[in-house]
């Protein structure tokens, strides 16, 4: 039986399906983790934040012991520490840390999602898994108010946004601090992913990340 979500670049947008099992490898990995970690979320992770937020942040995928455990993007592992601290500093969050999905943290004019909604083995989704998840990202972009700002964390997220909008990758190369104008007046800002590896090696410093989020705030303020 054919899936209602086409895996190609022209797949229509689709609302999030918390029971999605379109990717056999990811579905099998989720089943394995349900046995190893029965108290984890172990399912596709929904976006966090209001769907009328003008800032849409796109990450890579849920972390095995982070969002895959808690059910909230960038919550429960190191990757979210710099993200939520910086969002709070620039008025996008009510607290500087995201401890668990049931805490009191709220996002302000900000929504967080991932290019891939299920945790992949070794945190490395395959190209076809990214393609199968594009309809969900396409929906996030469709409901985002325009003109807005999209902040892509890492090359995979950057390229997923372009693919979801039907744009050529070569037209907007990835680079930390890069910005590009998208259809409907959106601005795409890109940053290295706030992973432990990038921050521990110095590839991404707190100052570098703050500068990108500060630009997102400035872009939104300039648009009223």
Secondary structure by P-SEA (a helix, b strand, c coil): cccccccccccccccccccccccaaaaaaaaaaaaaccccccccccccccccccbbbbbccccccccccccccccccccaaaaaaaaaaacccccccccccccccccccbbbbbccccccccccccaaaaaaaaaaaaaaaaaccccbbbbbccaaaaaaaaaaaccccccccccccbbbbcccbbbbbbcccccaaaaaaccccaaaaaaaaaaaaaaaaaac
